[in-house]
Amino acid sequence: MEAFGYLVPYGLEWANLLVRWLHIITGIAWIGASFYFVWLDNSIRPPAPGSELAKKGVMGELWAVHGGGFYNPQKYLVAPAELPKELHWFKWEAYSTWLSGFALLTIAYYFNAQAMMVDKAVADLTTWQAVGIGIGFLVAGWIVYDLLCRSPLGRYDLWFGVVIFALLVAAAYALTHLLSGRAAYIHVGAMIGTIMVANVAMLIIPGQRKMVGAMLAGGKPDPVHGIRAKQRSVHNNYFTLPVLFIMISNHYAMTYRHAHAWLVLALIMAAGVFIRHFFNLRHKGRIEWRYPAIGVALLLAVAVAIAPSKPAAVAAQADPAAEFAQVKAIMDQRCAACHSAHPTQPGFATAPAGIVFDTPDQIRQRATQIHQQVVELKAMPIGNLTNMTDAERARIAAWFAAGAK
Ligand code: HEC
């Protein structure tokens, strides 16, 4: 086994690829199905009073055409008089999204916590502290949310939403003051995702089980289960757009590396909620443009607020060759451990993002990207694992401003 130890990071890279692939597939299946049911619920129309359907207990139906066939879904108030033999339950879409998501969090973050979760400029944590904080927030998020749902506040949708949003922003604030920006963001997303899946596993599915159980026992199902499940699925519906942004946020260092990254996240999440609200109303036939307008205005405001300032002019050296030699020395010392054809940094099997800085040409070709990551965003070196200094960043800025020769 010893002899194959060097293949461990490579194996993890494959695990990362396969689990990420699975996570996206299950996530699409889950969110896709739930978007469809929200649309269905909001689009069905009541059958004519006294019609056959109304007598059967159908409260709404619609006709749709898709994939070369006609569909006629019907929704029963509480339940049909007689339970069908075969009943499809939507649950594995949600469960497998959480399982693959947690596996991905472990592979991408917990196995490489020093690079991916710890930012010494924020807090100098050990691996176990960082992982403990991450998992602690996932568990605490669900407990607090669930208690609030069961409290009297749970009955007031709008106020409940405001309080949950404020708590999520508080969590984002705390996490960005404990972990690296990207780990803070992904853990806010994982907190929301955990709440959503726990809603399915702990409330929605057990409620449906009790309804079905009551019917099988020959009784009438208690509508309270349906009402509770509905409350949770309304929350899940508003969580979707924020959570999806967070899942892609790791590509955008301009958001999570900002000095007020928690506020940037709060505003983008709010934009997602307003835009989702527009679609929910639209399904019901109400077109309220002010909601997406607020969402777009929030996004624009964030874009303007976090725009990089014009870089201060740093005097470059007169001799471009000497200037580049200094830049090359910095890159060798601070970047090459990871961005090389043969990385030496533990945990990196291949050059991250396929970016290699072994030769002068490879450095010059990526001057704009280097400048953006090192000077504008300070996102690289990741977690400043190689201890790059501000003077070195200024050197790169000067080289770039003089034309990156
Ligand atoms: C400890 C390992 C490590 C070190 C050291 C490191 N990087 Fe990176 N770099 C990464 C990882 C991981 C990614 C991929 C990040 C992602 O997927 O968002 C990356 C991505 C990048 C990207 C692409 C970013 C994008 O989203 O387009 C650039 C450019 C980059 N690094 C430049 C540098 C430079 C310049 C240095 C040295 C000053 C450096 N890196 C040091 C790990 C490292």
Residues whose N, C-alpha, C, O or C-beta is under 5 A from the ligand:
A	BS01	HEC	A115 N250 H251 R334 C335 C338 Q345 P352 A353 I355 Q369 I370 Q373 V374 M380 P381 I382 L385 T386
